[in-house]
Amino acid sequence: MKVTFIHKLAIALALGGMMIPQAALAAPAPVASHQAVVVSDVALRAGGVFVGQVVDAHGAPLAEAGVSVRFAGKEVVSCTTDARGVFAAQGLRSGQYDVVAGGGQVTYRLWDAGAAPPTANNGALIVTGDEIISGQCGGCDPCGCPPGGTGGGASGALGWMKSHPLLVAAGVAAAIAIPLALADDDDPVNTPGTP
């Protein structure tokens, strides 16, 4: 089996590239002078009632959690969640509010029901805790979680791939290198003097 210099170079680069940690290749993160605040729109219910639920990172409701609704840095309403983690802050008007609950803070733009944009939610969901949940499966089970669970703990093939990145990299490198080597083996041998 004859492997040309270019094929050898491509194989070496593919293998080398797979073994370099991604952090070494990443560009340095820009230093921001201020952190961007994500603001969600929520429609108030009749009488200026702002309804929401406070849950931990695993989706369990936080009962008896204090909720502070602040406008321009000053608390305008305080309330406590019920056994299901639900709260109802009354007497609010349209505007941008910070909601502090369970050790976390979220910013919401509250709208009177008739003036709310079509994309506004009917209530707020405040997730607190150290762990970040990036999404929910909803029963599709691509991440190995139980139906209706959150996508935090991957198991099965995806979980194995996450816990064995070097073996996955070696497999990808082999998937690139082997076809290149076999393709070179199929080429007819060109010798001088033959057409």
C-alpha positions as CSV (number, residue, x, y, z in Angstrom):
1,M,0.0,0.0,0.0
2,K,1.5,3.3,-1.2
3,V,0.6,6.4,0.8
4,T,1.7,9.7,-0.7
5,F,3.2,12.5,1.3
6,I,0.1,14.6,1.0
7,H,-2.1,11.7,2.4
8,K,0.4,11.2,5.3
9,L,0.3,15.0,6.0
10,A,-3.5,15.0,5.9
11,I,-3.7,12.1,8.3
12,A,-1.1,13.6,10.7
13,L,-3.0,16.9,10.7
14,A,-6.3,15.2,11.3
15,L,-4.9,13.2,14.2
16,G,-3.0,16.1,15.7
17,G,-6.0,18.4,15.4
18,M,-8.2,16.0,17.2
19,M,-5.8,15.7,20.1
20,I,-5.4,19.4,20.8
21,P,-7.7,20.6,23.5
22,Q,-10.4,22.9,22.3
23,A,-9.5,25.5,24.9
24,A,-6.1,25.9,23.3
25,L,-7.7,26.7,20.0
26,A,-10.4,29.1,21.3
27,A,-10.0,32.8,21.0
28,P,-9.7,34.7,24.3
29,A,-13.1,35.8,25.6
30,P,-13.7,39.6,25.2
31,V,-13.7,41.5,28.4
32,A,-17.1,43.2,28.7
33,S,-17.4,46.4,30.6
34,H,-21.0,45.5,31.6
35,Q,-23.0,42.3,31.5
36,A,-26.0,42.1,29.2
37,V,-29.3,41.6,30.9
38,V,-31.8,39.3,29.3
39,V,-35.3,40.8,29.7
40,S,-38.4,38.6,29.2
41,D,-41.9,40.0,28.5
42,V,-44.7,39.0,30.8
43,A,-48.4,40.1,30.6
44,L,-49.9,41.2,33.9
45,R,-53.2,39.7,35.0
46,A,-56.3,41.7,35.9
47,G,-55.6,44.3,38.7
48,G,-51.8,44.4,37.9
49,V,-51.1,40.9,39.3
50,F,-47.7,39.4,38.3
51,V,-47.7,35.6,38.6
52,G,-44.7,33.3,38.6
53,Q,-43.1,30.2,39.9
54,V,-39.7,29.7,41.6
55,V,-38.0,26.4,41.1
56,D,-34.5,25.0,41.8
57,A,-32.1,23.9,39.0
58,H,-33.8,20.5,39.0
59,G,-37.3,21.9,38.5
60,A,-38.4,21.3,42.1
61,P,-40.6,24.1,43.4
62,L,-39.2,26.3,46.2
63,A,-41.9,26.6,48.8
64,E,-42.0,29.5,51.2
65,A,-39.4,31.4,49.3
66,G,-39.3,35.1,49.6
67,V,-39.9,37.1,46.4
68,S,-38.9,40.8,46.0
69,V,-40.2,42.8,43.1
70,R,-38.0,45.9,42.5
71,F,-38.5,48.9,40.3
72,A,-35.5,51.2,39.8
73,G,-33.6,49.4,42.6
74,K,-36.4,49.9,45.2
75,E,-38.6,47.1,46.4
76,V,-42.3,47.8,45.4
77,V,-43.8,44.4,46.4
78,S,-42.7,41.5,48.5
79,C,-44.5,38.1,48.7
80,T,-43.8,34.5,49.5
81,T,-44.2,31.4,47.3
82,D,-46.8,28.7,48.2
83,A,-46.1,25.0,48.4
84,R,-45.9,24.7,44.6
85,G,-43.4,27.6,44.4
86,V,-46.0,29.9,42.9
87,F,-46.2,33.6,43.8
88,A,-48.6,36.5,42.9
89,A,-47.4,40.1,43.3
90,Q,-50.3,42.5,43.2
91,G,-50.7,46.2,42.3
92,L,-48.0,46.5,39.6
93,R,-48.0,48.6,36.4
94,S,-46.3,48.2,33.1
95,G,-42.5,48.6,33.3
96,Q,-39.2,46.9,33.8
97,Y,-38.8,45.1,37.1
98,D,-36.1,43.1,38.8
99,V,-37.4,40.0,40.6
100,V,-35.2,38.6,43.4
101,A,-36.1,35.1,44.6
102,G,-34.2,32.1,45.9
103,G,-30.8,33.8,45.7
104,G,-31.3,34.7,42.0
105,Q,-32.3,37.8,40.2
106,V,-34.2,38.0,36.9
107,T,-35.4,41.1,34.9
108,Y,-38.9,41.2,33.4
109,R,-40.7,43.7,31.3
110,L,-44.3,43.7,32.6
111,W,-47.2,44.7,30.3
112,D,-50.8,45.5,30.9
113,A,-52.8,42.6,29.5
114,G,-54.2,44.6,26.6
115,A,-50.9,46.1,25.6
116,A,-48.7,43.0,25.9
117,P,-46.9,41.9,22.7
118,P,-48.1,38.5,21.3
119,T,-44.8,36.9,22.4
120,A,-45.3,37.8,26.1
121,N,-45.7,35.0,28.6
122,N,-48.6,34.8,31.0
123,G,-46.3,34.2,34.0
124,A,-42.7,34.0,35.0
125,L,-40.5,31.0,35.7
126,I,-37.5,31.7,37.9
127,V,-34.9,29.0,38.0
128,T,-32.4,29.3,40.9
129,G,-29.3,27.5,41.9
130,D,-25.7,26.8,40.7
131,E,-26.5,24.4,38.0
132,I,-27.7,25.7,34.6
133,I,-30.3,23.8,32.7
134,S,-30.0,24.6,29.0
135,G,-33.3,23.0,27.9
136,Q,-35.9,20.3,28.4
137,C,-36.4,17.1,26.5
138,G,-40.2,16.9,26.9
139,G,-40.2,13.2,26.5
140,C,-38.1,12.9,23.3
141,D,-35.3,11.2,25.3
142,P,-32.3,12.3,23.1
143,C,-30.2,12.8,26.2
144,G,-31.1,9.7,28.1
145,C,-33.3,11.4,30.7
146,P,-36.7,10.1,31.7
147,P,-39.7,11.4,29.7
148,G,-40.6,15.0,30.8
149,G,-37.3,15.4,32.6
150,T,-34.6,18.0,32.0
151,G,-31.6,17.5,29.7
152,G,-29.0,18.0,32.4
153,G,-27.7,14.4,32.8
154,A,-26.9,12.7,29.6
155,S,-26.6,8.9,29.6
156,G,-26.4,6.3,26.9
157,A,-24.3,7.0,23.8
158,L,-24.2,10.7,24.3
159,G,-23.2,10.4,28.0
160,W,-20.4,7.9,27.0
161,M,-19.2,10.3,24.3
162,K,-19.1,13.2,26.8
163,S,-17.1,11.2,29.3
164,H,-14.6,9.7,26.7
165,P,-13.7,12.7,24.4
166,L,-10.3,11.3,23.4
167,L,-11.7,8.0,22.3
168,V,-14.4,9.9,20.3
169,A,-11.6,12.0,18.7
170,A,-9.6,8.9,17.8
171,G,-12.7,7.4,16.2
172,V,-13.3,10.5,14.1
173,A,-9.6,10.6,13.1
174,A,-9.7,7.0,12.1
175,A,-12.9,7.7,10.1
176,I,-11.0,10.3,8.2
177,A,-7.6,8.5,7.8
178,I,-8.8,5.0,6.8
179,P,-10.7,6.1,3.7
180,L,-7.8,8.2,2.6
181,A,-5.4,5.3,2.9
182,L,-7.8,2.9,1.1
183,A,-8.4,5.4,-1.7
184,D,-4.7,5.6,-2.3
185,D,-4.5,1.8,-2.4
186,D,-7.1,1.6,-5.2
187,D,-5.1,3.8,-7.5
188,P,-3.2,2.0,-10.3
189,V,0.5,2.1,-9.9
190,N,2.0,4.4,-12.5
191,T,5.3,3.2,-13.7
192,P,7.5,4.9,-16.3
193,G,6.9,3.8,-19.8
194,T,3.3,2.5,-19.3
195,P,0.4,4.5,-20.7
